[in-house]
Amino acid sequence: MSEASGASQITIKPTSHRGRSAWIALFVLVMIVGFVFSIIQPLGGPGDENAHVHYVQFLANTHRLPIWQPNGGGEADYESQHPPLYYAMAAVVYKISGGIAENWRWHVLRWFSLILGAALFLVARKFFLEYFRGQFAPAFAATATFMLTPLTIMHISYINVDILSVLMCSVILLMCLRMVRRTVTIPDRVILSLALGFGMITKFTVIGTLPMIIFAHFRDSHVDIERAREQRMVRFLYTVLGAVAISGWWYARNSYLYKTPFIHTTGRFGSGLQLAEITGQGMHLLMLTLRETYLSIWAQRGWLHPGPLEISVYAILTVLLSISAYQGISSLCSRKGKSIVSDPGNWMAGLFFASLVIGHQMQVWMVDYEFNAGGRYLLNGFMALLALIFAGLYKTKARTILLLHFIAVALIMDAISAHRIWTVLNPQYAPGWHIFQFRP
């Protein structure tokens, strides 16, 4: 079978007029919420935003890469540890907007993130429609939850490198889904290699997609039976070599200048293992890490009002996750579960998210304990996690109610977060601040 004909194996139902209107309304809602969050936070207020802009300004003003140093980051602040693609793109935007006041140039950079968020919406919509084989309800609910969860809203509304990293990982996820579902085409393979290369020149954490890419190539069925292993290996090498051609120079440069391809600005606390040895509180640090990792997947820590309200929100999320997990396990134990086991898309999504969790925990315990509130690092695979969650929820009899609950919880968290930012966090950390201005 040719790759061009493989796309006919999946059936995606034509979107009705009502369905198109729902997608457009959701897109507009996401953009409005993202825009609101981009203006209710003081410039320089969100975590690391100043450091991100310093890197952008350095590239815009000097037209060269900064010299990095382990302590403090060197010429362009501590975020200069990251590869330069996002910052180079943002530097172009910053340079073009040179005729306006500095505060508006920062807002333009924030709205550049919002544009990347619009692209992310389109990729998420496409992924979930293909993952759920054209079923509107779970695809729409999963896309809405993914885009409206406060952590995603945060990253499409301020200046940061992670939004481009998430976008590249999401494209890789979509291409790998097509590969394991036997709908891949030659252009898809090219896009996969490009996304991996551009991702690796955006942020090193994109390496977490590699196990999924290997799995997708291993499951690739568009091969001659007699030469299957050879063809899969060759295609995988083409994918990797294409990515290396795009991003390899950055890691070669680091090896030449700093004697290591992977650079990381020194954190305040050191690794989790070092901190556990110093404090003697290894178990406490482990429980803290697991708790903060789980909580920070959904919302930036501190955005939800502490106390009963925050507990209630996370309790609802935990219940929904438990229902999904129970349904998935029950399906596996029944005859109907064969479709779950046989669908490589489920295995691919699970492998991707598990790889990110393992990689994140390695960073926490071996490199920098400040990674413990690591929701933003797991955001790269949040789409895969939601695919598994909604696949479980959609198998329940009360699926419509449960899907709507997830969307409602996301919107409630957004409302709570916006209220807390405006009424608590801004007065506390930026007293006297005025909208569209820098933090005093």
C-alpha positions in Angstrom: 0.0 0.0 0.0 1.4 3.5 -0.8 1.7 6.1 1.8 -0.6 8.4 -0.2 -3.4 5.9 0.0 -2.9 5.3 3.7 -4.9 8.4 4.7 -8.1 6.8 3.4 -8.0 4.3 6.3 -9.3 6.8 8.9 -12.7 8.3 8.6 -13.3 11.8 9.9 -16.9 12.8 9.6 -17.5 16.1 7.8 -18.0 19.0 10.3 -21.6 20.3 10.3 -22.4 23.9 10.2 -23.2 23.8 14.0 -19.9 22.0 14.6 -17.9 24.6 12.6 -19.6 27.3 14.6 -18.7 25.6 17.9 -15.0 25.3 16.8 -14.9 29.0 15.8 -16.6 30.0 19.1 -14.0 28.0 21.1 -11.1 29.5 19.2 -12.5 33.1 19.8 -13.0 32.2 23.5 -9.4 31.0 23.9 -8.0 34.1 22.2 -10.1 36.4 24.4 -9.1 34.6 27.6 -5.4 34.6 26.5 -5.6 38.3 25.7 -7.2 39.1 29.0 -4.4 37.3 30.9 -1.8 39.1 28.8 -3.0 42.5 30.1 -3.9 41.8 33.7 -0.4 40.8 34.6 2.3 43.5 35.1 5.0 43.5 32.5 7.9 41.5 34.0 5.6 40.0 36.6 5.2 36.3 35.4 8.0 34.0 36.2 11.2 34.4 34.2 9.6 37.0 31.8 12.4 39.5 32.4 15.1 37.0 31.7 13.3 35.9 28.5 13.2 39.5 27.3 16.8 40.1 28.2 17.8 37.3 25.8 15.5 38.7 23.1 16.9 42.2 23.5 20.5 40.9 23.4 19.9 39.2 20.0 18.0 42.2 18.7 20.7 44.7 19.7 23.9 42.7 19.1 22.9 40.3 16.3 25.0 37.5 17.8 24.6 34.7 20.3 25.5 35.5 23.9 28.4 34.0 25.8 26.9 31.8 28.5 28.2 31.3 32.0 27.0 28.7 34.5 26.5 31.2 37.3 23.9 33.8 36.3 23.8 32.9 32.6 26.4 35.4 31.3 25.7 38.2 28.8 22.0 37.6 28.2 20.8 36.5 31.7 20.0 32.9 32.9 17.6 32.0 30.1 20.5 32.1 27.6 21.0 28.4 28.4 18.2 27.7 25.9 18.7 27.3 22.1 18.0 30.4 20.2 15.1 29.7 17.8 12.3 31.2 19.9 14.4 34.2 21.0 15.5 34.9 17.4 11.9 34.9 16.2 10.9 37.1 19.1 13.9 39.4 18.4 12.6 40.0 14.9 9.2 41.0 16.4 10.9 43.2 19.0 13.0 44.9 16.3 10.1 45.5 14.0 8.2 47.1 16.8 11.0 49.6 17.6 8.9 52.7 16.8 6.6 52.3 19.8 7.1 52.7 23.6 9.0 49.9 25.4 6.0 48.8 27.3 4.0 48.2 24.1 7.0 46.4 22.6 6.7 43.9 25.5 3.0 43.6 24.9 3.6 42.9 21.2 5.9 40.1 22.3 3.2 38.7 24.6 0.8 38.8 21.7 3.3 37.0 19.6 2.9 34.2 22.2 -0.8 34.5 21.6 -0.3 33.9 17.9 1.7 30.8 18.6 -1.2 29.8 20.9 -3.5 30.2 17.9 -1.3 27.8 15.9 -1.3 25.4 18.9 -5.1 25.4 18.9 -5.2 24.3 15.3 -2.8 21.5 15.9 -4.7 20.4 19.0 -8.0 20.4 17.1 -6.5 18.3 14.4 -4.8 15.9 16.8 -7.9 15.2 18.9 -10.1 14.8 15.8 -7.8 12.2 14.5 -7.2 10.6 17.8 -10.9 10.1 18.4 -11.5 9.2 14.8 -13.7 12.1 13.9 -16.0 12.0 16.9 -16.9 15.6 17.6 -17.8 15.5 21.4 -14.5 14.1 22.8 -12.3 16.0 20.3 -14.0 19.3 21.1 -14.0 18.7 24.9 -10.4 17.7 24.9 -9.3 20.6 22.8 -11.3 23.0 25.0 -9.8 21.6 28.2 -6.3 21.6 26.7 -6.4 25.2 25.6 -8.4 26.7 28.5 -6.5 25.0 31.3 -4.8 27.9 33.2 -1.3 26.5 32.6 -1.8 26.7 28.8 -3.5 30.1 29.1 -0.5 31.3 31.0 2.0 30.2 28.3 0.0 31.8 25.5 -0.3 35.1 27.3 3.3 36.1 28.4 6.8 36.1 26.9 8.3 32.6 27.2 10.1 30.0 25.2 7.9 27.1 26.4 5.0 28.0 24.1 7.0 27.2 20.9 8.4 24.1 22.6 4.8 22.9 23.3 3.8 23.7 19.7 6.7 21.6 18.2 6.0 18.7 20.5 2.3 18.8 19.6 3.2 18.7 15.9 5.5 15.7 16.6 2.7 14.0 18.5 0.3 14.5 15.6 2.7 13.1 13.0 3.5 10.1 15.2 -0.2 9.4 15.6 -0.6 9.3 11.9 2.4 6.9 11.7 1.0 4.4 14.2 -2.5 4.7 12.8 -1.2 4.0 9.3 -2.4 7.3 7.8 1.1 8.8 7.4 2.2 10.4 4.1 5.6 11.4 2.9 5.0 15.1 3.7 4.1 14.0 7.2 7.5 12.3 7.6 9.2 15.5 6.5 7.1 17.6 8.9 8.1 15.2 11.7 11.8 15.6 11.0 11.4 19.4 10.8 9.4 19.7 14.0 12.0 17.6 15.9 14.8 19.8 14.5 13.1 23.1 15.2 12.0 21.8 18.6 15.6 20.8 19.6 16.7 24.3 18.5 14.0 25.7 20.7 14.4 23.8 24.0 16.3 20.6 24.9 13.2 19.2 26.7 11.8 18.3 23.3 14.2 15.3 23.4 11.4 13.8 25.5 9.6 13.0 22.2 12.3 10.6 21.1 10.9 7.4 22.7 7.6 8.2 21.1 9.3 8.7 17.7 11.1 5.4 18.0 7.9 3.7 18.9 6.1 5.2 16.0 8.8 4.1 13.5 8.7 0.6 15.1 4.9 0.4 14.5 5.2 1.9 11.0 3.4 -0.6 8.7 4.1 1.2 5.4 7.0 -1.1 4.6 7.8 -4.1 2.5 7.3 -7.2 4.7 10.6 -8.7 3.6 12.6 -5.6 4.3 10.5 -4.2 7.2 13.3 -3.8 9.8 15.7 -2.2 7.4 13.1 0.3 6.0 12.0 1.3 9.5 15.6 1.9 10.6 16.4 3.9 7.5 13.3 6.1 7.9 14.1 6.7 11.6 17.6 7.7 10.6 16.3 10.1 8.0 14.1 11.6 10.7 16.9 12.0 13.1 19.5 13.2 10.6 17.1 15.8 9.3 16.6 17.1 12.8 20.3 17.1 13.5 20.9 19.1 10.3 18.7 21.8 11.8 19.7 21.8 15.4 23.1 20.0 15.7 25.2 23.2 15.2 23.9 24.5 18.5 25.0 21.5 20.5 28.3 21.3 18.6 28.9 25.0 19.5 28.2 24.3 23.1 30.6 21.4 23.1 33.3 23.6 21.6 32.8 26.6 23.9 31.7 24.9 27.1 33.0 21.3 26.8 29.4 20.0 27.0 26.6 20.0 24.4 23.9 20.5 27.2 24.2 23.7 29.2 22.2 24.6 32.3 22.4 27.7 34.4 23.1 26.8 38.0 20.0 26.8 40.2 19.6 28.1 43.8 19.2 24.8 45.5 21.2 22.3 43.4 19.8 18.8 42.7 17.2 17.1 44.7 19.6 14.4 45.8 22.1 17.0 47.1 19.3 18.9 48.9 18.1 15.6 50.5 21.6 14.8 51.7 22.0 18.3 53.2 18.6 18.5 54.9 18.1 14.8 55.7 14.5 15.2 54.5 14.5 13.0 51.4 11.0 11.6 52.0 9.5 15.1 52.6 11.2 16.4 49.4 9.8 13.4 47.4 6.3 13.9 48.6 6.6 17.7 47.9 7.8 17.0 44.4 5.0 14.6 43.6 2.4 16.9 45.0 3.7 20.0 43.2 4.2 18.2 39.9 0.6 17.0 40.0 -0.9 20.3 41.0 1.2 22.5 38.7 0.1 20.5 35.6 -3.3 22.3 35.8 -2.5 25.8 37.0 0.4 28.1 37.9 1.0 27.6 41.6 -0.4 30.6 43.5 -3.0 31.4 40.9 -5.8 29.5 42.8 -7.1 30.8 46.1 -5.6 28.5 48.8 -8.0 26.8 51.1 -11.4 25.1 50.4 -11.8 26.6 46.9 -8.5 25.2 45.7 -9.1 21.9 47.4 -12.5 21.6 45.8 -11.2 22.3 42.3 -8.4 19.7 42.6 -10.8 17.2 44.2 -13.1 17.4 41.2 -10.2 17.0 38.8 -9.0 14.0 40.8 -12.4 12.4 40.7 -12.6 12.8 37.0 -9.2 11.3 36.6 -10.1 8.4 38.8 -13.3 7.7 36.8 -11.3 7.7 33.6 -8.6 5.4 35.0 -11.2 3.0 36.4 -13.0 2.9 33.1 -9.8 2.3 31.2 -8.8 -0.5 33.6 -12.3 -2.1 33.4 -12.2 -2.0 29.7 -8.8 -3.7 29.6 -10.2 -6.5 31.8 -13.1 -7.1 29.5 -13.4 -8.5 26.0 -14.2 -5.0 24.8 -10.8 -3.9 26.0 -9.1 -5.6 23.0 -9.7 -2.4 21.0 -7.8 -0.4 23.6 -4.8 -2.7 23.7 -4.7 -3.1 20.0 -4.8 0.7 19.3 -1.1 1.8 19.2 -2.3 5.5 19.5 -3.1 4.8 23.2 0.3 3.2 23.8 2.0 6.0 22.0 0.3 8.7 24.1 1.0 6.9 27.3 4.7 6.3 26.4 5.1 10.0 25.5 3.7 11.3 28.7 5.5 8.7 30.8 8.8 9.7 29.1 8.3 13.3 30.0 7.5 12.4 33.7 10.6 10.3 33.9 12.7 13.0 32.3 11.3 15.6 34.6 12.0 13.6 37.7 15.6 13.0 36.5 16.0 16.8 36.2 14.6 17.3 39.6 16.7 14.8 41.4 19.9 15.0 39.4 20.1 18.6 38.1 17.9 21.3 39.7 15.3 20.8 42.4 13.6 24.0 41.3 12.0 21.8 38.6 9.7 20.3 41.3 6.7 22.5 40.3 7.2 21.1 36.8 3.8 21.5 35.2 5.3 23.6 32.5 7.8 20.9 31.6 5.0 18.3 31.3 2.9 20.7 29.2 4.8 19.3 26.2 2.9 16.1 26.7 -0.3 17.5 28.2 -2.2 16.8 25.0 -1.3 13.2 25.1 -2.4 12.9 28.8 -5.8 14.5 28.0 -6.2 12.1 25.1 -6.0 9.2 27.4 -8.2 10.8 30.1 -11.0 11.7 27.6 -10.7 8.3 26.0 -11.6 6.8 29.4 -14.4 9.3 30.2 -16.0 8.8 26.7 -16.5 5.1 27.5 -18.8 5.9 30.5 -22.6 6.2 30.3 -22.4 9.7 31.7 -19.8 10.8 29.2 -21.6 14.0 28.1 -21.8 15.3 31.7 -18.2 14.3 32.5 -16.8 16.0 29.4 -18.7 19.2 30.2 -17.5 19.0 33.8 -13.9 19.1 32.5 -14.5 22.1 30.4 -16.4 23.8 33.2 -13.5 23.2 35.7 -11.0 24.7 33.2 -13.2 27.8 32.9 -13.7 28.1 36.6 -10.0 27.8 37.2 -9.4 30.6 34.7 -12.0 32.8 36.4 -10.5 32.1 39.9 -6.9 32.7 38.6 -7.8 36.0 36.9 -9.6 37.2 40.1 -6.7 36.3 42.3 -4.1 37.9 40.0 -6.1 41.1 39.9 -7.2 41.4 43.5 -4.4 39.6 45.4 -1.2 39.0 43.5 -0.9 42.3 41.8 -1.5 44.4 44.9 0.9 42.2 46.8 3.8 42.0 44.4 3.2 45.1 42.2 1.6 47.7 44.4 0.7 50.8 42.5 0.8 49.0 39.1 -1.3 50.4 36.2 -2.6 48.3 33.4 -0.3 48.0 30.3 2.7 49.2 32.4 5.8 47.6 33.9 5.8 46.3 37.5 6.8 49.2 39.8 
